[in-house]
Amino acid sequence: MTVTIPTPTRETAADAPRHRAARRRRRRPDNDTARWPVAVLGWLGSLLLFSPIAYMLLKSVQTETDAASPAPKLVFQPTLGHYRDAFGAGFWAYAGNSIAVAVVSTVLVLALALPAAYALSVRPIRKSQDALFFFISTKMMPIAAGIIPVYVVAQHLHLLNTVTVLIILHLGMNLPLAVWMIRSFLQEVPGEVLEAAALDGAGRLRTMRSIVLPLIRPGLWSTALLCCVFSWNEYFYAVNLTTTTSTLPVFMQKFLSFGELYTAQVAAVATVVSVPVVVLGWICQRSLVRGLLFGAVK
């Protein structure tokens, strides 16, 4: 009688990861049971962060009497009159100024920050660290400490109550942030790619246009979005250097009057002002996440 002993099969290199994953699944508890507390906490955190926005939307469609009540009213007669008042009080003129200041200043910031960051990362200059700390040190001085000399200079140059003065100041406000962000993205570009481009005869401009810019495009989008949001929400320069030719944060101030009810009207104006930023963030969310995580996973 012949007994055949089965020959043990050898685990190939391709099968090993699959078998290890199967063994880990057998040792681990049920994934759904382990993950539902994390999911619940995530939803609770999202609702908590969304609650101020929901509260603002709720107040914006209430009457001033209902909006001023201490306890939030969930049963009321909705009205859109506050939105009509906002659009009828010169909203579009202020919105045009905000769009012009945000777009032009952001484009100028990227145009100046990109070569500066390139010189501080890919082709580092002498004492590049000192230059970096000089850039970031300009953000340490309070804006209120320099408003008087800025006002005097703008007055002598006949720039008061103009969009130009806001573009110049927003350029200086966002440029240090943009240089630091773009520099961090450029540092993640592999040096071998730049060396290969140089061996192929590509100059610096061709390398920047054809290789570097496509690689850091998500980082540029995230930098542009942050600069645009900071410019859109800026209030201090606008309220001190402009009057009629101003931006939307100053437009909101028109509806504040002491001794009167203004909660619902301000909530409606704040909702309208926030919509472009929310829409822009939603459109650019993929590029924003990729840009902020650029280089984080090796």
WOGINOR-V240695 format. One record per pair of residues at least 12 apart in sequence whose C-alpha atoms are under 6 Angstrom apart, sorted by the first residue. I is the first residue (numbers start at 1). J is the second residue. If there is no record, write none. Layout:
i={I:I}
j={J:J}
//
This chain:
i={56:59:60:60:60:61:61:61:62:62:64:67:82:83:94:94:95:97:98:101:102:102:102:105:105:106:109:109:113:113:117:117:121:121:135:136:160:161:161:161:161:162:174:188:218:218:218:219:222:222:235}
j={267:264:264:267:268:78:79:80:78:79:264:264:265:268:247:248:248:247:247:167:228:231:232:167:171:228:171:175:178:179:179:183:183:187:176:176:241:241:242:243:245:245:227:295:287:290:291:291:288:291:249}
//
